[in-house]
Amino acid sequence: MSDRPVFVVGCPRSGTTLLQLMLHSHSRIAVPPETRFVGAVYNKRRSFGDMRQAGKRLALAEWITGDRTKFREMGVDKDEFIRQAVEGPGSLGSVLGTAFKLYAERFDKPRWGDKRPSYVKQVDMLVRLFPDAQFVHLIRDGRDCVSSLKEMPWFTQDSFHAISIWAEAIDAGRRLRKIMPEDSYYELRYEDLTDDPTTELKKLCYFLEEDFEPAMCSPREAASVAVPVHKVWHNNTHGEVLTSRVGSWSTRLDSWELSLCEQALGERLEANGYELSGVPKAARDHAAHLQRVMQRRRAARLRKTMRDRFTRLREPGPVAALLTSGQRAIAGVPPQRVEADFPQRVM
């Protein structure tokens, strides 16, 4: 059976939390609330030093469990994580992966996942950390994503940025389809998932090399564990799987926003099976402003990419995790000897 990590990616407000809960409802897979420390640790890897040194692993584990991350929401014992991180393999990905492995062990599950929409633009980073990882890209109608994003209390940008974010996620997916192995990257649509969960989840489970389990279609029980109470914008995940929000952009977008969405995103929407409404073209000043926003965002991504390439030349130690059978095989390391399949842990 597979022990490969699973990452759920996509545009924010595309239904990734629903998919997280569906996966968490599987008897072999555990997917925690968004942790948000993986990218932060990777970007600061030079300051954390060489993970082949136990003292460096200790310092990193203590940072992960500190107040600057969301480690506490995983419900993992802090001292046990630090102990296993220090005693485990000497690589950055191994320390990070240990936190998720312990989360999975909370539920006596052999496999873990992670969900964060922005990961769709960070797959290269995640593959470096977890070279055997599988990625599931959930795609939703861009007009619905934009209309939902602009209503979120945590989204402080405007509709121009919301449109850009969806376009970036779709473009990232196109690139991934070209370069990723078929057994590592999978796409599905939110609309199909909510319309026929059983069929879509059966196909997804085939990709993940897992047996389909009917409990995945009713993930509301998992929401009480895997969705923090303070995230009120995820309240819908505590109920049944519904299609009522599909196409709600027709009443939630202003006319100028809809025109701009269809003009800027039209080709991408149609390529993913979404019909255009045929509204008039966007105003010239709106279209020009969107182009400037997209260009600035593109330039910022390029600068970040160049910084990462420079950092790779001066990395202090190994990056790739050595925890799963696939990770160790890729690195040419013998499999770990396991005394017990899944240690019993107190919830």
VOBA-164757 format. One record per atom (N, C-alpha, C, O): x negated, y negated, z. Coordinates in pm, whole numbers, plus 32768, in hexadecimal, padded with zeros to 4 digits. Each point is the difference from the previous one (the first is absolute). Last residue first. Layout:
<recs>
XYZ ...
</recs>
This chain:
<recs>
82287BF48891 803B7F917FB6 7FFD7F828056 802D7F977FD4 7E7082098041 80737FCA8046 80347F877FB6 7FB27FA67FE0 7F4E82057F3A 7FE77F808040 80827FD28042 806E80227FD4 7E8081AE7F43 807A7FC88038 7FDF7F7F804B 7FA37FFB804F 7F4180CB7E08 80057FF88090 80857FC3802E 80317F9F7FC5 7F6281747E7D 80317F7C8027 800C7FFA8097 805D803A8039 7EB081357EEE 80377FB57F8F 80297F748028 7FD07F9F7FC4 7E99815F8124 80938004800B 80397FA77F95 7FCC7F937FE6 7E6880BA8014 802080638066 809780118011 8030806E801B 7E807EFC7E3D 80737FD4804E 8026806E8061 801D80707FD7 7E2A7ED77EEF 803880758043 806E7FD1805F 7FE77FB2805B 7F797F557DCE 7FF880028091 803C80808037 806180367FC9 7EB37FAA7E49 807D7FE88048 7FEA80058097 7FAA80478031 7EB97F257E96 804D8078801F 80807FDF804C 80047F9D8049 7F217F097E57 7FEE8025808D 8053807D801D 807280087FD1 7F677ED17E97 7FA680728005 7FE1802E808D 7F978039801B 819C7E647F3A 7F7D7FD68034 7F9C80728005 7F8B7FEB8021 823480657F52 7FCB7F987FA7 7F747FD6802A 7FAB7FE57FAB 813F8144816D 7FD680427F84 7FC37F9C7F9F 7F9B801D7FC1 81217F4681CF 7F8280448019 7FCD80487F84 7F8780087FE9 821D7F228003 7F977F9C8016 7F7980428014 7F9C7FD17FCB 81E381448012 7FDD7FC17F82 7F907F9B800E 7FA77FFB7FAB 810C80D881D7 7FB680617FAF 7FD47FC47F7C 7F91801B7FD1 80AB7E8F81BF 805380647FBF 7FA980607FAE 7F8A7FE77FE8 7F9D7EB68108 805C8041805C 805180727FC0 80138069803E 7E917E197F5A 7FD5808C7FF8 80578054805D 7FCD8051804E 80247D9F7E9A 802680568070 7FD480917FE6 7FF3802B7F8D 7F167E147F9E 806680667FEA 80178057807C 7FA280278045 7F037E7B7FA7 80897FCD8003 806680717FFF 80607FFC804E 7D727FB48058 806480467FAE 808D7FC88013 80237FD3806D 7E5B7ED38006 800C808F8013 806D803C7FAA 803F7FBA7FB1 7F337E6A804F 7FA380398064 80068097800E 7FA3803C8037 80A97E6A7E11 804C804C8064 7FA080458061 7F9C803A7FD7 80257E947E97 7FBF7FF18082 804D8048806E 7FFB7FD88075 808D80117DBE 7F70800A7FEE 7FB77FFF8085 7F8B80258008 824B7F977FDC 7FDF808D7FE7 7F6A80147FF0 7FCC806C801D 80ED7DDD800B 7FF780468080 7FD880917FED 7FB780388052 80A17EC27E31 7F837FD6803F 7FEB804B8083 7F91802B801F 820280167F02 7F93803E7FB3 7F797FDC803C 7FA580538004 81DA7EE280B1 7FF9808C8024 7F8F80467FB5 7FBA8054803A 80A27DEB7F62 7FC8800B8087 7FF080928028 7F9D8026803D 81397F7E7E2C 7F717FE67FF6 7FBD80098089 7F908032800B 82457FF57FDF 7FC080737FC1 7F697FEF7FF9 7FB5805D801A 814E7E39807E 7FFD806B8063 7FBC807C7FC9 7FB480428047 80957E587E95 7F9A7FDC8063 7FF3806D806A 7F918022802A 81C4800E7E9A 7F7D80147FC2 7F907FDF8062 7F9C80478006 82217F628079 7FE580917FFE 7F77801D7FC5 7FBA80598030 80DB7DEA7FCA 7FE4802A808A 7FE280958006 7FA6802A804A 80E27F217E1A 7F787FD28022 7FDA802A808E 7F8E80268019 8229802E7F57 7FA380557FB7 7F707FDC8021 7FAB80588011 81AC7E9A809B 7FFF80818044 7F9D80607FBD 7FBB804D8043 808C7E137EF2 7FBB7FEE8080 7FF68084804C 7F99801F803A 815D7FDE7E34 7F717FEE7FE5 7FB17FF08081 7F938037800E 82457FE18008 7FC780827FDB 7F6A7FF67FE8 7FB480598026 81397E18802E 7FFD80548078 7FBF80877FE1 7FAC802F804D 809E7EAE7E4C 7F957FCE8056 7FF38054807E 7F91801F802D 81D080417EAD 7F8080237FC4 7F8C7FD28055 7F9D8048800F 82147F38806E 7FEA808E801B 7F7A802C7FC6 7FB8804D803F 80D87DFF7F63 7FD6800D808C 7FE480918023 7FA1801D8049 810C7F867E0D 7F767FCF800B 7FCD800E808F 7F8C80258016 823780467F93 7FA880627FC1 7F6D7FD7800D 7FAA8054801A 819E7E7D807C 7FFE80768055 7F9F80697FC8 7FB2803B804A 809E7E447EB7 7FAD7FE08075 7FFA80768061 7F9980158040 8179800D7E3A 7F717FFE7FDE 7FA97FE5807A 7F95803B800F 824380C38021 7FD37F797FE3 7F687FFF7FEC 7FB7804D803F 8146817B7F56 7FE07FAC8073 7FD67F757FD2 7FD07FEE7F90 818781427F49 7F737FF68024 7FED7FA38076 80507FA68019 818C814F7FBE 7FAD7FA57FB2 7F707FFD8031 7FE3802A8071 812D819B7FDD 800F7F758029 7FA77FA77FAB 7FA180317FC2 80B081C78043 800F7FA67F8E 80167F6F8023 80387FB47FB1 7F6F81FA8153 80887FCA7FFF 80187FA27F8B 80727FE17FDF 7E3E81E28048 80047F708017 808E7FCD7FF2 8052803A7FB8 7EF981C480E4 803B7FAE7F96 7FFF7F6C8027 80137FDD8074 7E9F81D48019 80607F9D8032 80317FA87F8E 7FB07FCB7FB2 7EED81A28052 808A802C7FF4 80697FA08035 8072802A8018 7D9E7FAA7FB7 802280578071 809480238005 803280318065 7F187EAF7E4F 7FA780737FFB 801D8064806F 7FE180777FF5 81027DE67FFC 8033805E7F9B 7FAA807D7FF7 8034806D7FEA 7F3D7E3A813B 80818037802B 803280697F9D 8026806E8029 7E557EA27F68 7FE68060806C 808380408030 80048079801A 80177E307EA8 7FC080757FC3 7FE7806B8069 801380777FE6 80A57DE980B6 8057804B7FA6 7FC3807F7FC7 803E806A8005 7F2D7E1F8138 7FF5808F8020 804980597F9D 8002807A8011 7FF27D9E7FD1 7F7880258026 7FEE8097800F 7F9480357FE4 82187F127FAC 7FA17FD07F9D 7F7380338020 7FB8802B7FA6 81A680348185 8011804C7F84 7FA17FD17F93 7FD8804F7FAA 80247ED281FF 7FE2808F8010 800580477F7A 7FA380497FDD 80EA7DF78032 7F6E800B8008 7FD58092800F 7F9E802A7FC3 822F7F73803D 7FC67FE27F7D 7F6980138001 7FC780387FA2 81187FF481F6 801E80707FA8 7FC57FE97F75 7FC5805B7FC5 801A7E498172 7FAA806F8028 801780787FA5 7FA080437FD8 81727E437FF8 7F7A7FE37FCC 7F9E80708024 7FA4801C7FB4 821B7FFE80EF 7FFC80107F6E 7F757FE77FC8 7FD580467FA4 804D8075824C 80337F887FBD 7FEF80107F6A 7FAE80517FD3 808A815F8172 7FA17FA67FBC 80487F857FCB 806F80097FCC 807E8158810F 7F9C7FCD8061 7F997FA47FC1 7FBC7FB78047 81AF814E7EE0 803F7F9E805A 7F9C7FC08060 80257FA5804B 7F53819F7E6F 80627FB17FB4 80467F978056 80327F9D7FCC 7E9681B680D7 7FC27F857FD0 80667FA67FBA 7FEE7F867FFC 805B824180A9 80367F8F804D 7FC07F7B7FD9 802C7F97802E 7F8882487F36 803C7F997FAB 80387F8A804A 80477FAE7FC5 7F7681E58169 7FCF80077F76 804A7F987FAC 807B7FFE7FFE 7FE2806B81D3 7FA77F8E7FE6 7FC880027F72 7FBD7FA17FD7 816881BB80D9 80487F807FFE 7FA87F897FE1 80317F997FD2 7F8F825D8064 7FDD7FBD7F82 803B7F737FF9 7FFA7FBF7F98 7F5B81A98216 806B7FBC7FB6 7FCC7FC37F7F 7F887FE77FF1 8015818681CD 7FC57FCE7F85 80707FC77FA9 805C80497FDB 7FEA7FB2823C 7FF9805E7F91 7FBD7FBF7F87 7FF87F857FF7 7F7D7FA081D4 807F803A7FD2 7FEA80647F91 7F90802F7FEA 7F1A7EBB80E5 8039804E806E 808680407FD9 803C80468052 7EBD7E8B7E9A 7FC580868000 803880578070 7FE880788002 80887DB27FBC 8048805B7FA4 7FC9808E8003 8047805E7FDD 7EEC7E338117 8075803C8042 804980637FA6 803A80618031 7E237E7D7FA5 8009808C7FD6 807A8045803E 8004807B8007 7F7A7DC2805A 801A80007F70 8004808E7FC7 801F80137F8B 7F707F868240 80907FFD7FE8 802180027F6C 807080247FDA 7DF88057816B 800B7FEA7F70 809380067FD7 802E80637FC6 7F3A7FF481FD 7FF87F717FE1 800C7FE37F6B 80147F8C7FDB 7FE2823780DD 807F7FBB8019 7FFB7F6E7FD4 80647FCA7FD2 7E6B81B57F3C 80037FB4807D 80817FAF800D 80347FCD7F9D 7F8382037F58 801C7F737FE2 80097FB38083 805D8016804D 7F5881C97FA3 7FA07FC97FA1 801D7F717FD5 7FB87FCA7FAC 815A813B8192 7F7480178025 7FA27FAE7FA9 7FA07FC68032 823780397F8C 7FF17FDC808D 7F7180108030 7FD97FC58064 80AE80BF7DE2 7FF37F6F800F 7FEB7FD78091 7FBB7F9E801B 80A582267F4B 7F717FDC8004 7FED7F6B8018 7F987FD78032 821B80D67F90 7FCB802C8081 7F6D7FDA800E 7FD27FDF806E 81147FCE7DF9 801F7F9E8068 7FCC802B8089 7FE07FAA8053 800A81277DD7 7F8D7FD78051 801F7FA68076 7FA47FCF8041 811E81947E4D 80447FB8806D 7F977FD08063 7FF28039806C 7F9180C27E15 806B7FAF7FC6 804E7FB0806A 80507FAA7FDD 7E5581998089 7FC47F897FC4 806A7FA17FC8 7FE87F887FF5 8076823080BC 7FFB7F968065 7FC67F7F7FC8 801A7F948036 7FF5820D7ECC 80787FAC7FFD 7FFE7F8D8064 803E7F997FE9 7E0A81427F32 805080198078 80777FA28001 7FEC7F877FF6 7E7881597EA1 80677F9D8020 804E802A807B 801D80768013 7DDE80177F96 8089802E7FEA 80617F8F8023 7FEE7FBB8064 7E187FE17EE8 804C80218078 808880377FD8 80327FE27F93 7E587F3E7F67 7FE8808D801D 8040802A8085 7FC480478050 805A7E0C7EB8 7FB58006807D 7FDA808F8027 7FBC80158065 814F7F987E16 7F837FB57FEF 7FA7800E807B 7F8680107FF4 822580A38028 7FB180507FA3 7F787FBE7FE8 7F9980437FFD 81A47ED18100 7FC3806D804C 7FAC805B7FA7 7F988033802B 81627E767F07 7F917FC9804E 7FB9806D8050 7F8580038006 820080707F0E 7F927FE47FA3 7F867FC98049 7F8F80237FE0 81F38021811C 7FCD80837FD3 7F8B7FEB7FA0 7F9B80468009 814F7E418084 7FA680318068 7FCB808C7FDF 7F9080228027 81AD7F127EB8 7F837FB47FFF 7F9D80338067 7F8880037FE7 822C80C38005 7FB4801A7F85 7F797FBA8003 7F99803C7FE0 818C7F71818C 7FD6808B7FFB 7FA8801D7F86 7F948039800C 813E7E148036 7F8A801C8053 7FCC808F7FF1 7F8780177FFC 819E7E947EE4 7FFC80938008 7F8480298050 7F9E802F7FC7 80DE7E04801F 807380387FB8 80068098800E 806C803A800D 7E297EC280A4 80797FEA804F 807B803D7FBD 806080238045 7DFD7FFC7EDC 7FF2803E8083 807F7FF18053 802A805F8043 7FAE7EC87E1A 801380907FEF 7FFD80478087 804C805E8018 7F597DD67FE6 808A80157FD5 801F80947FEE 806D802D8024 7DD77F46803D 80577FF38074 809080207FDB 80478044804B 7E20808F7E9B 804E7F85800D 805B8005807A 803C8067801F 7DC780837F71 808F80167FFC 80487F7D8018 7FC67FA28038 7E2281527F63 805E7F8F8004 808F80318006 802280677FC4 7DB6804580AB 808A80227FDB 80577F84800D 7FF17FB2805E 7DE9812F7FB7 80537F887FF5 808980247FC9 800C80477F9D 7E95810380B0 7FE07F9B8066 805C7F877FFF 80097FB98064 7FDA81D07E68 802380348084 7FE37F9C8071 800B80228076 7F917F807DBC 80918016800C 802880328089 80707FE8802D 7DDC7EDA7F99 802980887FDB 809680138017 803B7FBF8056 7F0A7E537F41 800C805F806D 8023808B7FCB 804A800C7F9E 7F877E617F4A 7F80802C8037 800B806D806A 7F9E8046801B 81DA7EE37EF2 7F99801B7F9B 7F858042803B 7FBF80507FBC 81B27F1B8150 802F806E7FAA 7F9480297F9C 7FF880747FD9 7FBF7E11813A 7FEE807E8048 802D80777FAD 7FC2806A8005 80817DDF7F56 7F7280238000 7FE980888042 7FB180517FD1 82027EFF8037 7FDA80227F77 7F6E802C7FFA 7FDE80627FBD 80C67EF981DB 803080867FE2 7FDB802C7F74 7FDB80747FEA 7FCA7DD38097 7FA5805D8045 802980907FE5 7FAB80567FEB 816E7E5A7F75 7F8480057FB1 7F9B805F8040 7FB880487FBA 81D77F668131 801B804D7F86 7F83800D7FAB 7FE4806C7FCA 80017E8881B7 8014808C8026 801880587F85 7FC9806E7FF6 80177DBF7FCE 7F7E80388025 800D80948024 7FAA80517FDB 81DF7EB77FCF 7FB580157F85 7F788042801D 7FD580587FB7 81347F2381B7 803880757FBD 7FB3801F7F80 7FE380747FE4 7F9D7E0C8106 7FE08078804F 8038807D7FBD 7FBD80677FFA 80A97DE97F55 7F7680297FE4 7FDD80828046 7FBB80557FC7 81E57EE38095 7FFF80357F77 7F7580347FDD 7FF2806B7FC4 80377EB881D3 8048807F8005 800280437F77 7FEB80797FF4 7F647DD48035 7FA480658034 804380888005 7FC080667FE5 814A7E357F9C 7F97800E7F9B 7F9A806B802B 7FD380517FAF 818B7F268178 802A80617F9B 7F9780157F93 7FF9806C7FC6 7F457EEA820D 807A7FE27FB6 801D806A7F97 7FBA80657FF6 7F4C7FC98208 7FE67FC77F7D 80847FEC7FB5 806B80198038 7F5780BB817E 7FF47F6E800A 7FE67FBD7F7A 7FF17F867FFA 80DC824D8105 7FCD7FD67F7D 80007F687FFA 806A7FC27FF6 8040813E817F 7F6E80017FFF 7FC67FD27F7B 7F877FED7FF5 825580418060 7FCB7F9B805B 7F687FF77FFE 7FC77F988020 817780FD7E35 7FBB80398073 7FC67F94805B 7FC47FA07FCE 812480327E7E 80567FFA8075 7FBC8032807F 80397FF8806D 7F04800E7DD5 80127F738025 80587FF0807C 80057F94803B 7FA882227F09 7F897FC28038 801B7F728033 7FD67FDB806E 817A81137EA5 7FEF802E8089 7F897FBE8043 80067FDB8075 80547FCB7DC4 806F7FCD804F 7FF4802A8091 80267FB48059 7E9C80F57E76 7FF07F6F8011 806E7FC98059 7FE57FB1805B 803582167F2E 7F8E7FE88059 7FF07F6B801B 7FEA7FD98073 815B80AB7E54 802980228089 7F8F7FE78062 80187FD1806F 7F887FF57DCF 805E7F988028 8034801A808D 80147FA3804E 7ECF819A7EDB 7FBA7F8A802F 805C7F91802E 7FDC7FB3805A 808082657FB8 80207F8E7FA9 7FC17F818038 801B7FDA8072 7EF181D18032 80897FCF800A 80127F8C7F9F 7F9F7FBA7FE1 7EFB820680A9 801D7F8A7FAE 80937FDC800E 805780577FFB 7E0480D1810B 80907FED7FF5 801B7F7D7FB8 7FD47F95802C 7E8281D88001 80257F767FE0 80977FF87FEB 803680377FA0 7E438119814E 80897FFF7FD0 802B7F6E7FF1 800B7FB88063 7E1181867FCF 80437F7E8006 808A800B7FC0 801080357F92 7E3E81078166 80697FF87F9B 804E7F7E8016 80137FD48071 7DD180DE801B 80857FC8801C 805D800A7F88 7FD580037F8D 7E46807B80D7 806180647FD3 808F7FCD800D 805E804F7FF5 7E187EAD8093 7FF380247F72 806280687FCD 800D80117F87 7FC47E6E81F4 804280848004 800580377F71 80677FF77FBD 7EB27E6F8091 800C802F8089 8032808F800A 7FD1804F8051 800D7EDF7E08 7F7A8003803A 80048038808D 7FA8804D8028 81EC7F687F01 7FBE80767FC7 7F71800B8034 7FCE806E8014 812A7E158063 803480768044 7FC180807FCB 7FE8805E804D 7FAC7E027EE3 7FCF80038089 802A80828046 7FAE80408041 81047F717E16 7F6F801A7FF5 7FC2800A808C 7FAF805A8019 82147F237FC0 7FED80907FF0 7F6C80237FF7 7FD580678033 81387DEE800F 7F888024804B 7FE280967FF5 7FBE80398057 81CA7ED07F05 7F8F7FB67FC7 7F7D80228045 7F9A7FC07FE7 81F9810580A6 800380197F70 7F8F7FB77FBA 7FD580297F94 808E7FAB8244 7F9F80677FDA 7FFF80197F6A 7F9E80357FCC 819C7EAB8122 7F8C7FC27FC0 7F9480657FDB 7FA47FDE7FB5 81F480A9813F 80137FDC7F72 7F837FCC7FBC 7FE480247F8E 8023814181FA 7FF47F6F7FFD 800B7FD67F6E 7FAE80297FAD 804781B581A1 80537FAF7FA5 7FDD7F6D8011 80067FCA806E 7F35825B7FEB 80017F74802A 804F7FB27F98 7FFF80217F89 7FAC8209813D 800B7F9D7F95 7FF67F74803B 7FF47FEE8079 7F92824E8003 80297F788020 80097FA97F84 7FC980207F97 803D820E8134 7FE47FA37F93 80317F758023 806B7FF1803C 7FD981AE80C6 7F76800C7FD0 7FD67F927F9E 7F8C7FFA7FD7 81D7801A81EB 7FFD80067F6E 7F7080007FCF 7FAA7FBF803C 81418007818D 7FD480867FD8 800580137F69 802E80667FCE 80167DFD8128 807880447FD0 7FE2808F7FD2 805080407FBD 7E597EA380E7 806E7FDF805D 807D80507FDE 804E80248058 7E367FE27E8B 800280668068 80687FE2806C 802D805C8045 7F827E6B7E60 804480777FCB 800A806D806B 806480478007 7EA77E3A8065 808E7FDE7FF4 804E80797FCD 806C801F8034 7DC780057FDA 803A800B8086 80947FDA8000 804F8038804B 7EC07F927E27 8008808F8020 804080148089 8051805B8012 7F517DF17F62 807680367FBD 80118095801C 80708032800D 7E117EF7809E 80777FC1803C 807F803A7FC3 805F801D8047 7E0180667F04 801A80408081 807B7FC58043 804C80498040 7F017EFF7E2B 805580757FED 802180478082 806A803E800B 7E637E547FF7 80887FD47FDF 805F80777FF6 806E7FFD8037 7DCE80658009 80347FBD8076 80907FD37FE8 805780158055 7EC980A67E3F 801C80658065 80387FC2807F 805C8037803C 7F107EB97E57 8081803E7FE8 802380688068 80768015801D 7DDE7F207FF7 80697F9E801B 808A803E7FF0 80567FF08056 7E1681518037 80207FAC7F8C 80757FA58023 804E801E805A 7EBD818C808F 7FCA7F787FFD 801A7FB67F80 7FA47FED7FB0 817E81AA816D 7F9D7FE67F96 7FD87F6D7FFB 804F7FA78021 807180E581BA 801E802B7F78 7F937FDE7F9D 7F967FD08027 808E7FB681BA 7FD080897FEC 801080317F70 7FC880677FDB 80D47DE680A8 7F7280068022 7FC6808A7FE2 7F90800B7FCF 823E7FB47FFA 7FB87FAF7F9E 7F6A80078017 7FB280097FA2 817280C68193 7FF4804C7F84 7FB67FB27F93 7FB9803B7FAF 80957EEE81F1 7FAD80768014 7FEC804C7F7D 7F9080257FDC 81977E6B8028 7F757FD4800B 7FA48078800F 7F9680057FC1 82378051803E 7FD27FD47F7D 7F6D7FD78006 7FB180287FAA 811E804681E8 7FEB80777FAF 7FCF7FDB7F74 7FAA80437FC8 80CC7E638161 7F858041802B 7FE2807C7FAD 7F8C801C7FE0 820E7EF67FCF 7F8A7FB07FE0 7F7E804A8021 7FA580067FAE 823C80CF7FC2 7FB27FE9807A 7F7B7FBD7FDD 7FB080367FB4 820B7F877F1D 7F8F805C8010 7FB37FDC807E 7FEC7F8B801E 819B7F987EFC 801C80588070 7F9480688018 801A8067803E 80257E1C7E78 7FF5808C7FD4 802180608073 801F80757FE7 7FC87DA98045 807F802D7FC9 7FFC80917FCE 8068803B7FE4 7E117EDC80C2 805A8026806C 808480387FCA 803B8058803E 7E747EE97EA1 7FE6808A8029 806580308067 802A80747FFE 7F907DE27EF3 8081803A8026 7FEF80938028 805E804F7FF3 7E2B7E058039 803E805E7FA1 8087802F8035 802A7FDB806D 7EA77F018086 80077FC37F7A 803F805B7F97 800F7FD77F8D 7F8C808E8252 80797FAF7FEE 800F7FC67F74 806B7FCD7FDD 7E7782028070 800D7F7F8043 807F7FB67FDC 805680337FB8 7EE4817A7F9F 8064800C806B 80177F7D804A 804D7FFC8060 7E6F80227E41 807F802D7FC7 806D8005806B 80747FE07FE4 7DD27FC380A2 80397F8D7FB7 808980267FC8 805E7FB18008 7EA9819F80C9 80317FA08064 803D7F867FBD 80627FC88032 7ECF81777EBD 8079803A803B 803C7FA18068 807A7FF28009 7DE67F987F3A 806C7FF47F9E 80838034803A 80697FC17FF1 7E13806F8113 80257F727FF4 80737FED7F9F 805A7FB08019 7EF282028013 80437FD7807B 802F7F707FF5 80727FE18023 7E8580C97E87 808780397FF8 80517FD9807C 80787FE57FF6 7DC87FA28004 804A7FAF7F9F 808E80357FF1 805E7FB17FF4 7E7881428119 801E7F80803F 804F7FA37FA5 80557FB4802F 7F0681EE7F2F 80728010805A 80287F7C8043 80767FE58014 7EA4804C7E04 7FD67FEB8089 807A8003805C 80607FB77FEB 7FC580637E41 7FB980798026 7FCC7FF78090 7FD580648039 810B7E357ED7 8056805B804B 7FBE8086801E 803D80548042 7F077DA57F6A 7FF180887FCD 804F80628057 7FE080148075 80BA7DDD7F89 7F83804A7FFA 800C808E7FCE 806680287FC7 80C57E388087 800E80748058 7F86805B7FFC 7FE9804D805D 80417E317E88 7FEF7FD5808B 800C80758062 7FC87FFB806D 807F804A7DC3 7F747FDC8018 7FEA7FDB8091 7F998022803B 8221803E7F26 7FAD80758018 7F6D7FDF8018 7FBC80498048 82027EC07F6C 7F9D7FD98066 7F96806C8014 7FB87FFE8064 81B4803B7E68 7FC67F7F7FDC 7F957FD28062 7FA97FB17FDB 814A81E0807C 7FAF800F7F87 7FBA7F7D7FDC 7F8A7FFF7FDF 81A97FFF8188 7F8580488022 7FA5800C7F87 7F877FEB800A 82217F587FB2 7FAF7FA78053 7F7B80428025 7F977FBF7FFC 81B1813C7F19 7FBF7F9C7FAC 7FA47FA58050 7F947FDB7FD1 816581618126 7FA880457FA1 7FB47F9A7FAA 7F8580067FF7 81D67F9B815E 7F737FF38025 7FA180417F9B 7F867FED800A 82777FF88008 7FBC7F877FD3 7F6F7FF3802F 7FC87F937FFC 81E4819F8038 7F967FEC8062 7FAE7F827FE5 7FDB7FB9805D 8238810C7F41 7F8B7FBF7FC4 7F997FE0806C 801F7FBE8063 811181DA8016 801C7F757FD9 7F817FC37FC5 7F9280358013 805A81D17FBA 801C7FA0806C 80327F7B7FCD 80037FE97F87 800E822B7FD2 7FDC7F7D7FCB 80257F958067 80777FEB8018 7F4382557F99 801E7F94805F 7FCD7F7D7FC7 7F8B7FF37FDC 80F982337F82 7FC57F7E7FE2 802B7F9A8068 80767FF78022 802581DC7FB9 7F6D80087FF7 7FBC7F7A7FF0 7F857FFA7FFE 8262805D801A 7FC680458074 7F6880057FFF 7FC280228065 817F7E507ECD 7FCF80837FD7 7FB680408075 7FBC7FBA804C 80EB7E877FBE 806680638023 7FDA808D7FD5 804380618024 7EBB7E1B7F6C 7FED801F808E 80658069802F 7FE880468063 803D7F117DE8 7F8A8054800B 7FE9802A8091 7FDB8072801C 81807E637F93 801F80807FBE 7F8A8060800B 80138077801A 7FB37DD3807F 8052804E805C 802780877FC4 800780648047 7F077E6A7EAB 7FAE80278073 804E805C805D 7FCD8067802B 811A7ECD7E76 7FB280737FD3 7FA38032806F 7FED8078800E 810B7E04804B 805B80727FEF 7FB2807C7FD6 8017806C8036 7EFC7E057FDA 801D80318087 806080767FFD 7FF08060804C 7FA07EBE7E20 7F938056802F 80198033808E 7FD3806E8022 81317E667E9D 8035807A803A 7F95805C8038 801B8075801B 7FB07DC97F24 8025805D7F95 803780848036 801E805A7FB2 7F197E058125 809180047FF2 802D80597F8C 806B7FEB7FC6 7DA07F97800B 804F7FF0807A 80957FF77FE0 80277FC67F9B 7EAE814D7F14 80197F73801E 804A7FF88086 80538056801D 7E8181567FB1 80647FBE7FAC 80077F6D801F 7FB17FCB804E 7FA2824E8083 7FDB7F797FD3 80717FC67FAB 805C80467FD8 7EF58169818D 80767FC77FBF 7FE17F6F7FDE 7FDE7FB18059 7EE3821C800A 80147F70800F 80787FD37FAF 800A801C7F88 7F0181BD8161 80637FCB7FA3 80157F6C801C 801C7FD98071 7E5581D67FE7 804B7F8B802D 805D7FCD7F93 7FE480107F89 7F8D81FD8098 7FD77F807FC6 80517F8C803B 8079800D8013 7F8281EB8029 7FEB7FA68071 7FD57F767FD0 7FC57FB3804C 814D82347EED 7FB27F867FF1 7FF07FB58083 805B7FFE8053 7FD482287F73 80557F888000 7FA87F848000 7F9080028034 
</recs>
